[in-house]
Amino acid sequence: MKKIGTKIYVGLVMLFLYLPILLLIVYSFNDGKTSVWKGFTLKWYVELFNNSAIMSSLYNTILIAVCASVISTILGTAAAIGIYNMKRPLRTIVNNVSNIPIINPEIVTGVSFMLLFAFLGGILNFEMGFGTVLIAHIGFCTPYVVLNVMPKLRQMDNSVYEAARDLGCNSGQAFRKAVLPEIMPGIISGLLMSFTYSLDDFVITYFTRGPKFQTLPIEIYTMLRRRISPTINALSTLLFVTTIVILIVVNVRERRAEKARGEY
């Protein structure tokens, strides 16, 4: 009886979480512009790909997310290794400081970056745009990479690196062949988390984008001032399906890798 109650509870939680997304997917195929079902259609998907403003904003959003996640993954991994090799209590202090941007309200981070870029723009004579948004996204994504890589470094056996050095590897080879495979799950998790947060960010982008650069969350916010188009339902459906596919691919690869290591 207890197991049945647990399953019902979990089912209700999952229904609460995913029912809105399910309705969004269903209404992306609705022929009408309201919540009243008027028939099946694909016209909103056609209009989506013909809407230059939305497609341009989507391109900017994906470009920022890819660049920010890759750069922040490299910086965050290097920072995590550096923090891990520090001695206490300095390691504890630096690690806690690196977590401040995670718990800091986004509006504080956004306003801080805006003031910084406005100050530097007056000195160096540049406008906010793609570059400032990218720097701001790298700034708030990097701590998430550190947060994901640090546990893997703590779980790693330190003698693996020393053994690789004793067997003839230089420091770079020992890191690539011994350390990197051990912390790779944390790096991938940090990369995916950085990509997701950058793709979804609104507040920090809003304060650092300038007058000419537009991302998808900003475009949707602008559309809310008017009547929002059902093409957003189609776009949200495509983003959700893409995210699910990526998660499935990553999980399948991780399971295959674990199975291969177990067989070995």
C-alpha positions in Angstrom: 0.0 0.0 0.0 2.9 2.3 0.8 4.5 1.7 -2.6 1.2 2.5 -4.4 0.9 5.7 -2.4 4.4 6.7 -3.4 3.8 6.0 -7.0 0.6 8.0 -7.0 2.4 10.9 -5.3 5.3 10.8 -7.8 2.8 10.6 -10.7 0.9 13.7 -9.4 4.2 15.6 -9.1 5.3 14.7 -12.6 1.8 15.6 -13.9 2.0 19.0 -12.2 5.5 19.6 -13.7 4.9 18.5 -17.3 1.2 19.2 -17.9 1.8 22.8 -18.8 4.5 21.8 -21.3 2.2 19.1 -22.7 -0.6 21.7 -23.2 1.9 24.1 -24.9 2.9 21.3 -27.3 -0.7 20.5 -28.1 -1.6 24.2 -28.7 1.4 24.6 -31.0 -0.7 22.6 -33.5 -3.9 24.5 -32.8 -5.4 26.3 -35.9 -6.7 29.1 -33.7 -4.9 31.9 -31.9 -6.7 31.3 -28.6 -6.9 28.5 -26.1 -10.0 27.2 -28.0 -9.1 24.2 -30.2 -10.0 24.8 -33.8 -8.3 22.1 -35.6 -4.8 20.6 -36.4 -2.3 22.7 -38.3 1.4 23.2 -38.9 1.1 26.8 -40.0 2.7 28.2 -36.8 5.8 26.2 -37.5 5.9 27.6 -41.0 5.4 31.1 -39.7 8.1 30.5 -37.2 10.8 29.8 -39.8 9.5 32.7 -41.9 9.7 35.2 -39.0 13.1 36.9 -39.4 13.0 38.6 -36.0 12.4 35.4 -34.0 15.0 33.5 -36.1 17.6 36.2 -35.7 16.9 36.3 -31.9 17.1 32.5 -31.8 20.5 32.5 -33.6 21.9 35.1 -31.2 20.6 33.1 -28.2 22.2 29.8 -29.4 25.4 31.5 -30.4 25.7 33.2 -27.0 24.8 29.9 -25.2 27.3 27.8 -27.1 30.2 30.3 -26.8 29.5 31.1 -23.1 29.1 27.4 -22.2 32.3 26.3 -23.9 34.5 29.2 -22.6 33.0 28.9 -19.1 33.6 25.2 -19.1 37.3 25.7 -19.9 37.7 28.5 -17.3 35.6 26.7 -14.7 37.5 23.4 -15.1 40.8 25.2 -14.8 39.5 27.1 -11.7 38.2 24.0 -10.1 41.6 22.2 -10.5 43.4 25.3 -9.1 41.1 25.6 -6.1 41.4 21.8 -5.4 45.2 22.1 -5.3 45.1 25.0 -2.8 45.8 24.3 0.8 43.2 24.8 3.6 41.9 27.2 4.7 42.5 29.2 1.5 40.8 26.5 -0.6 37.7 26.7 1.6 37.6 30.5 1.3 38.1 30.6 -2.5 35.6 27.8 -3.0 32.9 29.7 -1.0 33.7 32.9 -2.8 33.2 31.1 -6.2 29.7 30.1 -5.0 28.6 33.7 -4.4 27.5 34.3 -8.0 25.2 31.3 -7.8 23.3 32.5 -4.8 23.5 36.1 -5.7 20.2 37.5 -7.2 20.3 37.8 -10.9 19.2 41.4 -10.9 22.2 42.4 -8.7 24.5 40.6 -11.1 22.8 42.2 -14.1 23.0 45.7 -12.7 26.6 45.2 -11.6 27.7 44.1 -15.1 25.7 47.0 -16.7 27.5 49.6 -14.5 30.8 48.0 -15.2 30.3 48.0 -19.0 28.9 51.6 -18.9 32.0 52.7 -17.0 34.4 50.9 -19.4 32.4 52.0 -22.4 32.9 55.6 -21.4 36.6 55.0 -21.2 37.2 52.7 -24.1 34.3 54.1 -26.3 32.3 50.9 -27.1 28.6 50.0 -27.0 27.0 47.1 -25.2 26.0 44.3 -27.5 27.2 40.8 -28.3 30.5 41.1 -26.5 29.1 42.4 -23.3 26.4 39.8 -23.1 28.9 37.0 -23.8 31.2 38.3 -21.0 28.3 38.5 -18.6 27.1 35.0 -19.4 30.6 33.6 -19.0 30.8 35.4 -15.6 27.6 33.7 -14.2 28.1 30.3 -15.9 31.7 29.6 -14.8 30.7 29.1 -11.1 28.3 26.3 -12.1 31.2 24.5 -13.9 33.3 24.8 -10.7 30.4 23.5 -8.7 30.1 20.4 -11.0 33.8 19.6 -11.4 34.9 20.0 -7.7 33.0 16.8 -6.5 34.6 14.7 -9.2 38.1 16.0 -8.2 37.3 15.1 -4.5 36.2 11.6 -5.6 39.3 11.0 -7.7 42.2 9.0 -6.4 45.2 11.4 -6.3 47.6 8.5 -6.9 46.3 8.1 -10.4 48.1 11.3 -11.5 51.3 10.3 -9.7 51.2 6.9 -11.2 50.9 8.4 -14.7 53.9 10.5 -14.0 55.9 7.6 -12.7 55.1 5.6 -15.9 56.7 8.3 -18.1 54.0 10.8 -18.8 54.8 14.5 -18.6 52.4 16.7 -16.6 50.2 17.5 -19.7 49.9 13.8 -20.7 49.2 12.8 -17.2 46.4 15.3 -17.0 44.9 14.3 -20.3 45.1 10.5 -19.8 44.6 10.1 -16.1 42.8 13.2 -14.6 40.6 14.3 -17.5 38.7 11.0 -17.9 38.0 10.9 -14.2 36.5 14.4 -14.1 34.8 14.3 -17.5 31.3 13.6 -16.2 31.5 16.7 -14.0 32.8 18.7 -17.0 29.9 17.5 -19.2 27.4 18.3 -16.5 28.9 21.8 -16.1 28.8 22.3 -19.8 25.1 21.3 -20.1 24.1 23.4 -17.1 26.0 26.4 -18.4 24.3 26.0 -21.8 20.9 25.7 -20.2 21.3 28.7 -17.9 22.7 30.9 -20.7 20.0 29.8 -23.1 17.3 30.7 -20.6 18.7 33.9 -19.1 16.7 37.0 -19.3 17.6 39.4 -16.5 21.4 39.6 -17.0 20.9 39.8 -20.8 18.4 42.5 -20.4 20.8 44.8 -18.5 23.9 44.1 -20.7 22.6 43.7 -24.3 22.5 47.4 -25.4 20.0 48.8 -27.8 20.8 46.7 -30.9 21.4 43.2 -29.7 18.3 40.9 -29.2 18.0 37.4 -27.8 15.0 35.1 -27.7 13.9 35.8 -24.1 14.1 39.5 -24.8 12.1 39.1 -28.0 9.4 37.1 -26.2 9.3 39.8 -23.5 8.9 42.4 -26.2 6.0 40.4 -27.8 4.2 40.3 -24.4 3.6 44.0 -24.7 1.5 43.1 -27.7 -0.6 40.0 -28.3 1.8 37.0 -28.1 1.9 35.0 -31.3 1.2 31.2 -31.3 4.5 30.8 -33.1 6.1 31.0 -29.6 4.3 27.8 -28.8 5.9 26.2 -31.8 9.3 27.5 -30.9 9.0 26.4 -27.3 8.0 22.9 -28.5 11.1 22.7 -30.7 13.4 23.8 -27.9 11.8 21.3 -25.5 12.1 18.4 -27.9 15.7 19.4 -28.7 16.6 19.4 -25.0 15.0 16.0 -24.4 16.9 14.6 -27.4 20.2 16.0 -26.0 19.5 14.5 -22.6 18.7 11.1 -24.0 21.9 11.1 -26.1 24.0 12.1 -23.2 22.5 9.5 -20.9 22.8 6.7 -23.4 26.5 7.6 -24.0 27.1 7.6 -20.3 25.4 4.2 -19.8 27.4 2.7 -22.6 30.6 4.1 -21.2 29.8 2.7 -17.7 28.9 -0.7 -19.2 32.2 -0.7 -21.2 34.2 0.2 -18.0 32.3 -2.6 -16.2 33.1 -5.2 -18.9 36.7 -4.1 -18.9 
